[in-house]
Amino acid sequence: MKNSKLYLILFASVFAFSFYQEEPAGCDPKGLKDKAKNQLDGYEYDSGKITRLKHTAKDQVKEIEIPMFIGEKYRLAFNLDALKKGVEITIYNKDKDSKNRKLLYSNKDKFEKEFTCDFARMRHIYIDYNIPAGTNGEEIGCAAFVLGYK
């Protein structure tokens, strides 16, 4: 009877701690989003996303699709304060499997902690986080972007 209670307590503890996820160092989702919102300058906040990134043994691309309404003007504002250098961010008009996709933005030549991109007459844009190979499971940090419209 004592052993079954001990196992039950042990199982409950392991189960409870399995849901706990520590934020990567410096990854304050609310703070990152709020700082990105400050870059919207006259655009109404629509939505935002925090993307947590980790290394794998191979190069990888993490892609996020952003749907848009034609006729609206949009601004994407990024905050990369909690992201290590080495991650290239590219923005395209089509997904990574499309043949005729067009590059709209790249931070390949410069790593800025904060930047904005304005778009109009787009149905979708695709944000690609190009992550170089590294130690499998190593935290790279997180990136925040917010979307505003006029």
N, CA, C and O atoms as a GROMACS GRO file, in nm:
protein
  600
    1MET      N    1   0.081  -0.119   0.000
    1MET     CA    2   0.000   0.000   0.000
    1MET      C    3   0.086   0.126   0.000
    1MET      O    4   0.057   0.222  -0.072
    2LYS      N    5   0.195   0.125   0.082
    2LYS     CA    6   0.283   0.240   0.087
    2LYS      C    7   0.349   0.263  -0.048
    2LYS      O    8   0.363   0.376  -0.093
    3ASN      N    9   0.391   0.152  -0.112
    3ASN     CA   10   0.457   0.163  -0.242
    3ASN      C   11   0.364   0.221  -0.347
    3ASN      O   12   0.407   0.301  -0.430
    4SER      N   13   0.237   0.183  -0.346
    4SER     CA   14   0.144   0.234  -0.446
    4SER      C   15   0.120   0.385  -0.427
    4SER      O   16   0.105   0.457  -0.525
    5LYS      N   17   0.115   0.431  -0.302
    5LYS     CA   18   0.101   0.574  -0.276
    5LYS      C   19   0.225   0.650  -0.323
    5LYS      O   20   0.214   0.758  -0.382
    6LEU      N   21   0.341   0.593  -0.298
    6LEU     CA   22   0.466   0.655  -0.340
    6LEU      C   23   0.471   0.665  -0.493
    6LEU      O   24   0.508   0.769  -0.547
    7TYR      N   25   0.434   0.556  -0.561
    7TYR     CA   26   0.432   0.558  -0.707
    7TYR      C   27   0.331   0.657  -0.762
    7TYR      O   28   0.357   0.724  -0.862
    8LEU      N   29   0.218   0.668  -0.697
    8LEU     CA   30   0.114   0.762  -0.739
    8LEU      C   31   0.164   0.906  -0.725
    8LEU      O   32   0.143   0.988  -0.814
    9ILE      N   33   0.229   0.937  -0.613
    9ILE     CA   34   0.283   1.072  -0.591
    9ILE      C   35   0.394   1.100  -0.693
    9ILE      O   36   0.399   1.209  -0.750
   10LEU      N   37   0.481   1.004  -0.715
   10LEU     CA   38   0.589   1.019  -0.811
   10LEU      C   39   0.534   1.041  -0.953
   10LEU      O   40   0.580   1.130  -1.024
   11PHE      N   41   0.436   0.962  -0.992
   11PHE     CA   42   0.374   0.976  -1.124
   11PHE      C   43   0.308   1.112  -1.138
   11PHE      O   44   0.322   1.176  -1.242
   12ALA      N   45   0.236   1.157  -1.036
   12ALA     CA   46   0.168   1.287  -1.042
   12ALA      C   47   0.270   1.400  -1.054
   12ALA      O   48   0.247   1.496  -1.128
   13SER      N   49   0.382   1.389  -0.982
   13SER     CA   50   0.486   1.492  -0.989
   13SER      C   51   0.548   1.499  -1.128
   13SER      O   52   0.563   1.608  -1.184
   14VAL      N   53   0.582   1.384  -1.184
   14VAL     CA   54   0.642   1.381  -1.318
   14VAL      C   55   0.542   1.434  -1.420
   14VAL      O   56   0.579   1.510  -1.510
   15PHE      N   57   0.416   1.396  -1.407
   15PHE     CA   58   0.313   1.442  -1.499
   15PHE      C   59   0.298   1.594  -1.492
   15PHE      O   60   0.289   1.661  -1.595
   16ALA      N   61   0.295   1.649  -1.371
   16ALA     CA   62   0.278   1.794  -1.354
   16ALA      C   63   0.396   1.870  -1.410
   16ALA      O   64   0.376   1.972  -1.476
   17PHE      N   65   0.518   1.824  -1.387
   17PHE     CA   66   0.637   1.895  -1.434
   17PHE      C   67   0.657   1.880  -1.585
   17PHE      O   68   0.730   1.959  -1.645
   18SER      N   69   0.593   1.782  -1.646
   18SER     CA   70   0.609   1.766  -1.791
   18SER      C   71   0.542   1.880  -1.868
   18SER      O   72   0.576   1.903  -1.984
   19PHE      N   73   0.449   1.951  -1.805
   19PHE     CA   74   0.383   2.063  -1.871
   19PHE      C   75   0.456   2.195  -1.850
   19PHE      O   76   0.425   2.293  -1.917
   20TYR      N   77   0.552   2.198  -1.760
   20TYR     CA   78   0.626   2.320  -1.732
   20TYR      C   79   0.733   2.340  -1.839
   20TYR      O   80   0.815   2.251  -1.861
   21GLN      N   81   0.732   2.456  -1.904
   21GLN     CA   82   0.834   2.489  -2.003
   21GLN      C   83   0.897   2.620  -1.964
   21GLN      O   84   0.830   2.722  -1.953
   22GLU      N   85   1.026   2.615  -1.942
   22GLU     CA   86   1.097   2.736  -1.907
   22GLU      C   87   1.121   2.817  -2.033
   22GLU      O   88   1.157   2.762  -2.137
   23GLU      N   89   1.102   2.946  -2.024
   23GLU     CA   90   1.129   3.035  -2.137
   23GLU      C   91   1.279   3.042  -2.161
   23GLU      O   92   1.356   3.043  -2.066
   24PRO      N   93   1.322   3.046  -2.289
   24PRO     CA   94   1.464   3.066  -2.315
   24PRO      C   95   1.510   3.198  -2.251
   24PRO      O   96   1.431   3.291  -2.236
   25ALA      N   97   1.636   3.203  -2.216
   25ALA     CA   98   1.690   3.323  -2.152
   25ALA      C   99   1.661   3.446  -2.236
   25ALA      O  100   1.691   3.448  -2.356
   26GLY      N  101   1.602   3.546  -2.176
   26GLY     CA  102   1.573   3.670  -2.247
   26GLY      C  103   1.446   3.665  -2.330
   26GLY      O  104   1.412   3.764  -2.394
   27CYS      N  105   1.375   3.554  -2.331
   27CYS     CA  106   1.253   3.542  -2.412
   27CYS      C  107   1.132   3.579  -2.326
   27CYS      O  108   1.072   3.494  -2.261
   28ASP      N  109   1.099   3.706  -2.329
   28ASP     CA  110   0.983   3.758  -2.258
   28ASP      C  111   0.878   3.789  -2.364
   28ASP      O  112   0.881   3.897  -2.422
   29PRO      N  113   0.785   3.696  -2.391
   29PRO     CA  114   0.690   3.715  -2.501
   29PRO      C  115   0.615   3.848  -2.498
   29PRO      O  116   0.606   3.916  -2.600
   30LYS      N  117   0.563   3.886  -2.382
   30LYS     CA  118   0.487   4.011  -2.374
   30LYS      C  119   0.578   4.131  -2.401
   30LYS      O  120   0.540   4.221  -2.476
   31GLY      N  121   0.695   4.133  -2.341
   31GLY     CA  122   0.788   4.244  -2.361
   31GLY      C  123   0.833   4.256  -2.505
   31GLY      O  124   0.841   4.367  -2.559
   32LEU      N  125   0.863   4.142  -2.569
   32LEU     CA  126   0.906   4.144  -2.709
   32LEU      C  127   0.796   4.195  -2.801
   32LEU      O  128   0.821   4.276  -2.890
   33LYS      N  129   0.674   4.146  -2.779
   33LYS     CA  130   0.560   4.191  -2.862
   33LYS      C  131   0.531   4.339  -2.840
   33LYS      O  132   0.507   4.413  -2.935
   34ASP      N  133   0.534   4.382  -2.714
   34ASP     CA  134   0.506   4.524  -2.685
   34ASP      C  135   0.608   4.615  -2.753
   34ASP      O  136   0.572   4.720  -2.806
   35LYS      N  137   0.734   4.574  -2.751
   35LYS     CA  138   0.838   4.654  -2.815
   35LYS      C  139   0.818   4.657  -2.967
   35LYS      O  140   0.841   4.759  -3.030
   36ALA      N  141   0.776   4.545  -3.024
   36ALA     CA  142   0.749   4.540  -3.168
   36ALA      C  143   0.627   4.627  -3.202
   36ALA      O  144   0.625   4.693  -3.306
   37LYS      N  145   0.525   4.627  -3.117
   37LYS     CA  146   0.405   4.709  -3.140
   37LYS      C  147   0.440   4.858  -3.149
   37LYS      O  148   0.374   4.933  -3.222
   38ASN      N  149   0.543   4.900  -3.075
   38ASN     CA  150   0.584   5.040  -3.078
   38ASN      C  151   0.634   5.083  -3.216
   38ASN      O  152   0.642   5.203  -3.243
   39GLN      N  153   0.668   4.989  -3.302
   39GLN     CA  154   0.718   5.019  -3.436
   39GLN      C  155   0.606   5.032  -3.539
   39GLN      O  156   0.633   5.064  -3.655
   40LEU      N  157   0.482   5.009  -3.500
   40LEU     CA  158   0.372   5.011  -3.596
   40LEU      C  159   0.340   5.152  -3.647
   40LEU      O  160   0.285   5.164  -3.756
   41ASP      N  161   0.370   5.256  -3.573
   41ASP     CA  162   0.358   5.395  -3.618
   41ASP      C  163   0.238   5.422  -3.709
   41ASP      O  164   0.254   5.431  -3.830
   42GLY      N  165   0.120   5.435  -3.651
   42GLY     CA  166   0.002   5.471  -3.728
   42GLY      C  167  -0.074   5.352  -3.784
   42GLY      O  168  -0.182   5.371  -3.841
   43TYR      N  169  -0.023   5.233  -3.771
   43TYR     CA  170  -0.094   5.112  -3.815
   43TYR      C  171  -0.165   5.053  -3.694
   43TYR      O  172  -0.114   5.058  -3.582
   44GLU      N  173  -0.283   4.996  -3.716
   44GLU     CA  174  -0.359   4.931  -3.610
   44GLU      C  175  -0.305   4.790  -3.589
   44GLU      O  176  -0.284   4.716  -3.684
   45TYR      N  177  -0.284   4.755  -3.463
   45TYR     CA  178  -0.236   4.620  -3.430
   45TYR      C  179  -0.341   4.517  -3.470
   45TYR      O  180  -0.458   4.533  -3.438
   46ASP      N  181  -0.300   4.412  -3.539
   46ASP     CA  182  -0.389   4.304  -3.579
   46ASP      C  183  -0.357   4.176  -3.504
   46ASP      O  184  -0.445   4.117  -3.441
   47SER      N  185  -0.233   4.132  -3.510
   47SER     CA  186  -0.194   4.008  -3.445
   47SER      C  187  -0.043   4.003  -3.430
   47SER      O  188   0.029   4.090  -3.480
   48GLY      N  189   0.004   3.901  -3.361
   48GLY     CA  190   0.147   3.884  -3.343
   48GLY      C  191   0.180   3.740  -3.313
   48GLY      O  192   0.091   3.660  -3.284
   49LYS      N  193   0.307   3.708  -3.320
   49LYS     CA  194   0.349   3.571  -3.295
   49LYS      C  195   0.490   3.570  -3.238
   49LYS      O  196   0.578   3.643  -3.284
   50ILE      N  197   0.510   3.485  -3.139
   50ILE     CA  198   0.642   3.456  -3.085
   50ILE      C  199   0.684   3.322  -3.143
   50ILE      O  200   0.608   3.225  -3.135
   51THR      N  201   0.802   3.315  -3.201
   51THR     CA  202   0.852   3.190  -3.258
   51THR      C  203   0.978   3.151  -3.182
   51THR      O  204   1.077   3.224  -3.181
   52ARG      N  205   0.973   3.035  -3.118
   52ARG     CA  206   1.088   2.982  -3.045
   52ARG      C  207   1.168   2.893  -3.139
   52ARG      O  208   1.113   2.809  -3.209
   53LEU      N  209   1.299   2.913  -3.138
   53LEU     CA  210   1.385   2.842  -3.232
   53LEU      C  211   1.491   2.761  -3.159
   53LEU      O  212   1.547   2.804  -3.058
   54LYS      N  213   1.518   2.641  -3.213
   54LYS     CA  214   1.623   2.553  -3.161
   54LYS      C  215   1.703   2.500  -3.278
   54LYS      O  216   1.654   2.488  -3.390
   55HIS      N  217   1.829   2.469  -3.250
   55HIS     CA  218   1.913   2.406  -3.350
   55HIS      C  219   1.874   2.259  -3.367
   55HIS      O  220   1.823   2.196  -3.275
   56THR      N  221   1.899   2.207  -3.487
   56THR     CA  222   1.896   2.063  -3.512
   56THR      C  223   2.029   2.028  -3.577
   56THR      O  224   2.111   2.115  -3.603
   57ALA      N  225   2.049   1.900  -3.604
   57ALA     CA  226   2.175   1.856  -3.663
   57ALA      C  227   2.192   1.905  -3.807
   57ALA      O  228   2.304   1.912  -3.858
   58LYS      N  229   2.081   1.939  -3.873
   58LYS     CA  230   2.084   1.986  -4.012
   58LYS      C  231   2.029   2.128  -4.020
   58LYS      O  232   1.957   2.174  -3.931
   59ASP      N  233   2.064   2.197  -4.130
   59ASP     CA  234   2.002   2.327  -4.156
   59ASP      C  235   1.851   2.307  -4.166
   59ASP      O  236   1.806   2.202  -4.211
   60GLN      N  237   1.775   2.406  -4.123
   60GLN     CA  238   1.630   2.394  -4.131
   60GLN      C  239   1.567   2.529  -4.164
   60GLN      O  240   1.628   2.634  -4.145
   61VAL      N  241   1.445   2.523  -4.214
   61VAL     CA  242   1.367   2.643  -4.242
   61VAL      C  243   1.234   2.627  -4.170
   61VAL      O  244   1.162   2.530  -4.191
   62LYS      N  245   1.202   2.724  -4.087
   62LYS     CA  246   1.072   2.727  -4.019
   62LYS      C  247   0.992   2.837  -4.087
   62LYS      O  248   1.033   2.953  -4.085
   63GLU      N  249   0.880   2.802  -4.148
   63GLU     CA  250   0.803   2.897  -4.226
   63GLU      C  251   0.669   2.927  -4.161
   63GLU      O  252   0.602   2.837  -4.110
   64ILE      N  253   0.632   3.054  -4.163
   64ILE     CA  254   0.504   3.100  -4.109
   64ILE      C  255   0.428   3.172  -4.219
   64ILE      O  256   0.483   3.261  -4.284
   65GLU      N  257   0.303   3.134  -4.240
   65GLU     CA  258   0.218   3.197  -4.342
   65GLU      C  259   0.134   3.306  -4.275
   65GLU      O  260   0.075   3.285  -4.169
   66ILE      N  261   0.130   3.423  -4.341
   66ILE     CA  262   0.050   3.535  -4.292
   66ILE      C  263  -0.055   3.568  -4.400
   66ILE      O  264  -0.019   3.618  -4.506
   67PRO      N  265  -0.183   3.539  -4.373
   67PRO     CA  266  -0.288   3.575  -4.470
   67PRO      C  267  -0.318   3.725  -4.462
   67PRO      O  268  -0.312   3.786  -4.355
   68MET      N  269  -0.350   3.783  -4.577
   68MET     CA  270  -0.378   3.927  -4.584
   68MET      C  271  -0.498   3.952  -4.674
   68MET      O  272  -0.535   3.867  -4.756
   69PHE      N  273  -0.560   4.069  -4.658
   69PHE     CA  274  -0.669   4.111  -4.743
   69PHE      C  275  -0.617   4.208  -4.848
   69PHE      O  276  -0.546   4.303  -4.814
   70ILE      N  277  -0.652   4.184  -4.974
   70ILE     CA  278  -0.611   4.276  -5.080
   70ILE      C  279  -0.684   4.409  -5.057
   70ILE      O  280  -0.801   4.410  -5.021
   71GLY      N  281  -0.614   4.518  -5.077
   71GLY     CA  282  -0.671   4.651  -5.057
   71GLY      C  283  -0.630   4.714  -4.925
   71GLY      O  284  -0.649   4.834  -4.905
   72GLU      N  285  -0.573   4.635  -4.835
   72GLU     CA  286  -0.524   4.688  -4.707
   72GLU      C  287  -0.373   4.709  -4.716
   72GLU      O  288  -0.304   4.642  -4.793
   73LYS      N  289  -0.323   4.802  -4.638
   73LYS     CA  290  -0.179   4.822  -4.624
   73LYS      C  291  -0.137   4.757  -4.493
   73LYS      O  292  -0.205   4.771  -4.391
   74TYR      N  293  -0.025   4.687  -4.496
   74TYR     CA  294   0.021   4.615  -4.379
   74TYR      C  295   0.164   4.653  -4.343
   74TYR      O  296   0.244   4.690  -4.428
   75ARG      N  297   0.192   4.643  -4.214
   75ARG     CA  298   0.329   4.659  -4.166
   75ARG      C  299   0.360   4.541  -4.074
   75ARG      O  300   0.285   4.511  -3.981
   76LEU      N  301   0.472   4.476  -4.101
   76LEU     CA  302   0.526   4.373  -4.013
   76LEU      C  303   0.637   4.437  -3.932
   76LEU      O  304   0.728   4.499  -3.988
   77ALA      N  305   0.632   4.424  -3.802
   77ALA     CA  306   0.736   4.477  -3.716
   77ALA      C  307   0.798   4.361  -3.639
   77ALA      O  308   0.727   4.282  -3.576
   78PHE      N  309   0.929   4.350  -3.644
   78PHE     CA  310   1.002   4.242  -3.580
   78PHE      C  311   1.081   4.292  -3.461
   78PHE      O  312   1.129   4.405  -3.459
   79ASN      N  313   1.094   4.206  -3.361
   79ASN     CA  314   1.182   4.230  -3.248
   79ASN      C  315   1.263   4.102  -3.227
   79ASN      O  316   1.207   3.998  -3.193
   80LEU      N  317   1.393   4.112  -3.246
   80LEU     CA  318   1.482   3.996  -3.237
   80LEU      C  319   1.579   4.009  -3.119
   80LEU      O  320   1.687   3.951  -3.121
   81ASP      N  321   1.541   4.086  -3.017
   81ASP     CA  322   1.628   4.105  -2.900
   81ASP      C  323   1.667   3.973  -2.834
   81ASP      O  324   1.776   3.962  -2.780
   82ALA      N  325   1.580   3.872  -2.839
   82ALA     CA  326   1.605   3.745  -2.771
   82ALA      C  327   1.651   3.636  -2.868
   82ALA      O  328   1.636   3.517  -2.839
   83LEU      N  329   1.706   3.676  -2.981
   83LEU     CA  330   1.749   3.578  -3.082
   83LEU      C  331   1.898   3.594  -3.109
   83LEU      O  332   1.948   3.706  -3.126
   84LYS      N  333   1.969   3.481  -3.112
   84LYS     CA  334   2.112   3.484  -3.141
   84LYS      C  335   2.134   3.517  -3.288
   84LYS      O  336   2.049   3.487  -3.373
   85LYS      N  337   2.246   3.579  -3.318
   85LYS     CA  338   2.282   3.606  -3.458
   85LYS      C  339   2.300   3.474  -3.530
   85LYS      O  340   2.324   3.370  -3.469
   86GLY      N  341   2.288   3.479  -3.662
   86GLY     CA  342   2.308   3.358  -3.742
   86GLY      C  343   2.179   3.306  -3.803
   86GLY      O  344   2.183   3.224  -3.894
   87VAL      N  345   2.066   3.352  -3.754
   87VAL     CA  346   1.937   3.313  -3.812
   87VAL      C  347   1.901   3.416  -3.917
   87VAL      O  348   1.889   3.535  -3.888
   88GLU      N  349   1.884   3.371  -4.041
   88GLU     CA  350   1.845   3.460  -4.149
   88GLU      C  351   1.693   3.461  -4.161
   88GLU      O  352   1.629   3.356  -4.160
   89ILE      N  353   1.638   3.580  -4.171
   89ILE     CA  354   1.493   3.594  -4.189
   89ILE      C  355   1.469   3.642  -4.331
   89ILE      O  356   1.522   3.745  -4.373
   90THR      N  357   1.387   3.566  -4.404
   90THR     CA  358   1.349   3.604  -4.540
   90THR      C  359   1.198   3.606  -4.548
   90THR      O  360   1.129   3.527  -4.482
   91ILE      N  361   1.147   3.696  -4.630
   91ILE     CA  362   1.002   3.707  -4.650
   91ILE      C  363   0.975   3.691  -4.799
   91ILE      O  364   1.038   3.756  -4.882
   92TYR      N  365   0.879   3.605  -4.830
   92TYR     CA  366   0.846   3.572  -4.969
   92TYR      C  367   0.696   3.592  -4.995
   92TYR      O  368   0.616   3.603  -4.902
   93ASN      N  369   0.661   3.597  -5.123
   93ASN     CA  370   0.522   3.608  -5.162
   93ASN      C  371   0.453   3.472  -5.175
   93ASN      O  372   0.330   3.465  -5.178
   94LYS      N  373   0.531   3.363  -5.182
   94LYS     CA  374   0.476   3.227  -5.194
   94LYS      C  375   0.550   3.134  -5.099
   94LYS      O  376   0.658   3.168  -5.050
   95ASP      N  377   0.492   3.016  -5.073
   95ASP     CA  378   0.554   2.924  -4.978
   95ASP      C  379   0.680   2.858  -5.035
   95ASP      O  380   0.710   2.871  -5.153
   96LYS      N  381   0.753   2.789  -4.948
   96LYS     CA  382   0.884   2.735  -4.985
   96LYS      C  383   0.878   2.624  -5.090
   96LYS      O  384   0.980   2.589  -5.147
   97ASP      N  385   0.760   2.568  -5.116
   97ASP     CA  386   0.746   2.464  -5.217
   97ASP      C  387   0.710   2.520  -5.355
   97ASP      O  388   0.706   2.445  -5.453
   98SER      N  389   0.683   2.650  -5.365
   98SER     CA  390   0.647   2.713  -5.493
   98SER      C  391   0.771   2.742  -5.575
   98SER      O  392   0.876   2.779  -5.522
   99LYS      N  393   0.758   2.725  -5.707
   99LYS     CA  394   0.871   2.748  -5.797
   99LYS      C  395   0.898   2.896  -5.821
   99LYS      O  396   1.014   2.937  -5.820
  100ASN      N  397   0.796   2.974  -5.843
  100ASN     CA  398   0.814   3.114  -5.883
  100ASN      C  399   0.794   3.211  -5.768
  100ASN      O  400   0.731   3.315  -5.784
  101ARG      N  401   0.848   3.179  -5.655
  101ARG     CA  402   0.830   3.271  -5.544
  101ARG      C  403   0.932   3.385  -5.552
  101ARG      O  404   1.043   3.369  -5.603
  102LYS      N  405   0.890   3.500  -5.499
  102LYS     CA  406   0.970   3.621  -5.510
  102LYS      C  407   1.015   3.664  -5.370
  102LYS      O  408   0.935   3.670  -5.277
  103LEU      N  409   1.144   3.693  -5.356
  103LEU     CA  410   1.198   3.742  -5.230
  103LEU      C  411   1.155   3.887  -5.210
  103LEU      O  412   1.178   3.972  -5.295
  104LEU      N  413   1.092   3.914  -5.096
  104LEU     CA  414   1.045   4.048  -5.063
  104LEU      C  415   1.136   4.119  -4.963
  104LEU      O  416   1.146   4.242  -4.963
  105TYR      N  417   1.204   4.040  -4.878
  105TYR     CA  418   1.293   4.098  -4.777
  105TYR      C  419   1.390   3.990  -4.728
  105TYR      O  420   1.354   3.873  -4.721
  106SER      N  421   1.511   4.031  -4.694
  106SER     CA  422   1.609   3.942  -4.632
  106SER      C  423   1.699   4.023  -4.539
  106SER      O  424   1.736   4.136  -4.571
  107ASN      N  425   1.732   3.964  -4.425
  107ASN     CA  426   1.826   4.030  -4.335
  107ASN      C  427   1.965   3.964  -4.344
  107ASN      O  428   2.045   3.973  -4.251
  108LYS      N  429   1.991   3.898  -4.456
  108LYS     CA  430   2.116   3.824  -4.473
  108LYS      C  431   2.240   3.911  -4.455
  108LYS      O  432   2.335   3.869  -4.390
  109ASP      N  433   2.239   4.030  -4.511
  109ASP     CA  434   2.357   4.117  -4.506
  109ASP      C  435   2.366   4.201  -4.381
  109ASP      O  436   2.469   4.262  -4.353
  110LYS      N  437   2.257   4.206  -4.305
  110LYS     CA  438   2.258   4.286  -4.182
  110LYS      C  439   2.167   4.220  -4.079
  110LYS      O  440   2.056   4.177  -4.112
  111PHE      N  441   2.214   4.212  -3.958
  111PHE     CA  442   2.132   4.155  -3.851
  111PHE      C  443   2.085   4.269  -3.763
  111PHE      O  444   2.161   4.321  -3.680
  112GLU      N  445   1.961   4.308  -3.780
  112GLU     CA  446   1.901   4.416  -3.702
  112GLU      C  447   1.814   4.354  -3.593
  112GLU      O  448   1.746   4.255  -3.617
  113LYS      N  449   1.817   4.410  -3.476
  113LYS     CA  450   1.733   4.361  -3.367
  113LYS      C  451   1.587   4.403  -3.384
  113LYS      O  452   1.497   4.334  -3.336
  114GLU      N  453   1.564   4.515  -3.453
  114GLU     CA  454   1.428   4.563  -3.479
  114GLU      C  455   1.422   4.614  -3.622
  114GLU      O  456   1.511   4.686  -3.666
  115PHE      N  457   1.316   4.577  -3.694
  115PHE     CA  458   1.296   4.630  -3.828
  115PHE      C  459   1.150   4.613  -3.867
  115PHE      O  460   1.076   4.536  -3.806
  116THR      N  461   1.110   4.688  -3.970
  116THR     CA  462   0.972   4.679  -4.021
  116THR      C  463   0.976   4.658  -4.172
  116THR      O  464   1.073   4.692  -4.239
  117CYS      N  465   0.867   4.601  -4.223
  117CYS     CA  466   0.847   4.583  -4.366
  117CYS      C  467   0.702   4.619  -4.396
  117CYS      O  468   0.611   4.577  -4.324
  118ASP      N  469   0.681   4.698  -4.501
  118ASP     CA  470   0.546   4.738  -4.539
  118ASP      C  471   0.504   4.663  -4.665
  118ASP      O  472   0.585   4.643  -4.756
  119PHE      N  473   0.376   4.622  -4.670
  119PHE     CA  474   0.323   4.546  -4.783
  119PHE      C  475   0.184   4.597  -4.818
  119PHE      O  476   0.109   4.643  -4.732
  120ALA      N  477   0.151   4.589  -4.946
  120ALA     CA  478   0.016   4.619  -4.995
  120ALA      C  479  -0.013   4.525  -5.111
  120ALA      O  480   0.079   4.475  -5.176
  121ARG      N  481  -0.138   4.501  -5.136
  121ARG     CA  482  -0.182   4.417  -5.248
  121ARG      C  483  -0.124   4.276  -5.244
  121ARG      O  484  -0.086   4.221  -5.348
  122MET      N  485  -0.118   4.219  -5.128
  122MET     CA  486  -0.068   4.082  -5.113
  122MET      C  487  -0.180   3.997  -5.054
  122MET      O  488  -0.258   4.044  -4.972
  123ARG      N  489  -0.188   3.871  -5.096
  123ARG     CA  490  -0.284   3.778  -5.038
  123ARG      C  491  -0.223   3.702  -4.921
  123ARG      O  492  -0.289   3.674  -4.821
  124HIS      N  493  -0.096   3.669  -4.935
  124HIS     CA  494  -0.022   3.598  -4.831
  124HIS      C  495   0.122   3.644  -4.837
  124HIS      O  496   0.172   3.684  -4.942
  125ILE      N  497   0.188   3.638  -4.724
  125ILE     CA  498   0.332   3.647  -4.723
  125ILE      C  499   0.382   3.532  -4.636
  125ILE      O  500   0.309   3.480  -4.551
  126TYR      N  501   0.506   3.494  -4.658
  126TYR     CA  502   0.564   3.380  -4.588
  126TYR      C  503   0.695   3.424  -4.525
  126TYR      O  504   0.787   3.470  -4.593
  127ILE      N  505   0.702   3.410  -4.394
  127ILE     CA  506   0.823   3.443  -4.319
  127ILE      C  507   0.901   3.314  -4.299
  127ILE      O  508   0.849   3.218  -4.241
  128ASP      N  509   1.024   3.312  -4.347
  128ASP     CA  510   1.110   3.195  -4.329
  128ASP      C  511   1.222   3.228  -4.230
  128ASP      O  512   1.295   3.326  -4.248
  129TYR      N  513   1.233   3.148  -4.127
  129TYR     CA  514   1.346   3.156  -4.035
  129TYR      C  515   1.444   3.048  -4.081
  129TYR      O  516   1.417   2.929  -4.064
  130ASN      N  517   1.557   3.088  -4.138
  130ASN     CA  518   1.658   2.996  -4.188
  130ASN      C  519   1.759   2.972  -4.076
  130ASN      O  520   1.839   3.060  -4.043
  131ILE      N  521   1.755   2.852  -4.019
  131ILE     CA  522   1.832   2.820  -3.900
  131ILE      C  523   1.948   2.729  -3.939
  131ILE      O  524   1.926   2.621  -3.993
  132PRO      N  525   2.072   2.771  -3.913
  132PRO     CA  526   2.187   2.686  -3.946
  132PRO      C  527   2.195   2.566  -3.853
  132PRO      O  528   2.143   2.567  -3.742
  133ALA      N  529   2.263   2.460  -3.901
  133ALA     CA  530   2.283   2.341  -3.819
  133ALA      C  531   2.363   2.377  -3.695
  133ALA      O  532   2.445   2.470  -3.696
  134GLY      N  533   2.340   2.304  -3.590
  134GLY     CA  534   2.411   2.328  -3.466
  134GLY      C  535   2.394   2.209  -3.374
  134GLY      O  536   2.358   2.100  -3.418
  135THR      N  537   2.421   2.229  -3.247
  135THR     CA  538   2.404   2.124  -3.148
  135THR      C  539   2.255   2.097  -3.132
  135THR      O  540   2.178   2.186  -3.098
  136ASN      N  541   2.215   1.974  -3.158
  136ASN     CA  542   2.074   1.935  -3.157
  136ASN      C  543   2.007   1.973  -3.026
  136ASN      O  544   2.053   1.933  -2.918
  137GLY      N  545   1.899   2.049  -3.034
  137GLY     CA  546   1.821   2.090  -2.918
  137GLY      C  547   1.868   2.217  -2.850
  137GLY      O  548   1.803   2.264  -2.757
  138GLU      N  549   1.981   2.274  -2.894
  138GLU     CA  550   2.033   2.396  -2.833
  138GLU      C  551   1.940   2.513  -2.864
  138GLU      O  552   1.900   2.532  -2.979
  139GLU      N  553   1.905   2.590  -2.761
  139GLU     CA  554   1.818   2.706  -2.777
  139GLU      C  555   1.888   2.816  -2.856
  139GLU      O  556   2.003   2.850  -2.828
  140ILE      N  557   1.819   2.871  -2.954
  140ILE     CA  558   1.869   2.987  -3.028
  140ILE      C  559   1.806   3.113  -2.972
  140ILE      O  560   1.864   3.221  -2.977
  141GLY      N  561   1.686   3.097  -2.918
  141GLY     CA  562   1.613   3.210  -2.864
  141GLY      C  563   1.476   3.217  -2.927
  141GLY      O  564   1.421   3.117  -2.972
  142CYS      N  565   1.421   3.338  -2.930
  142CYS     CA  566   1.288   3.353  -2.990
  142CYS      C  567   1.280   3.487  -3.064
  142CYS      O  568   1.350   3.583  -3.032
  143ALA      N  569   1.193   3.488  -3.161
  143ALA     CA  570   1.170   3.606  -3.243
  143ALA      C  571   1.023   3.646  -3.228
  143ALA      O  572   0.936   3.560  -3.216
  144ALA      N  573   0.998   3.775  -3.229
  144ALA     CA  574   0.861   3.825  -3.220
  144ALA      C  575   0.831   3.910  -3.341
  144ALA      O  576   0.915   3.990  -3.384
  145PHE      N  577   0.712   3.894  -3.395
  145PHE     CA  578   0.666   3.989  -3.495
  145PHE      C  579   0.521   4.020  -3.467
  145PHE      O  580   0.446   3.939  -3.412
  146VAL      N  581   0.483   4.142  -3.506
  146VAL     CA  582   0.344   4.185  -3.498
  146VAL      C  583   0.301   4.236  -3.634
  146VAL      O  584   0.382   4.285  -3.713
  147LEU      N  585   0.173   4.225  -3.662
  147LEU     CA  586   0.117   4.268  -3.788
  147LEU      C  587   0.020   4.384  -3.760
  147LEU      O  588  -0.066   4.375  -3.673
  148GLY      N  589   0.037   4.491  -3.835
  148GLY     CA  590  -0.053   4.604  -3.826
  148GLY      C  591  -0.111   4.636  -3.962
  148GLY      O  592  -0.053   4.601  -4.065
  149TYR      N  593  -0.226   4.702  -3.965
  149TYR     CA  594  -0.291   4.736  -4.092
  149TYR      C  595  -0.341   4.880  -4.089
  149TYR      O  596  -0.358   4.940  -3.983
  150LYS      N  597  -0.364   4.934  -4.211
  150LYS     CA  598  -0.423   5.068  -4.227
  150LYS      C  599  -0.548   5.055  -4.308
  150LYS      O  600  -0.615   5.155  -4.334
   0.00000   0.00000   0.00000
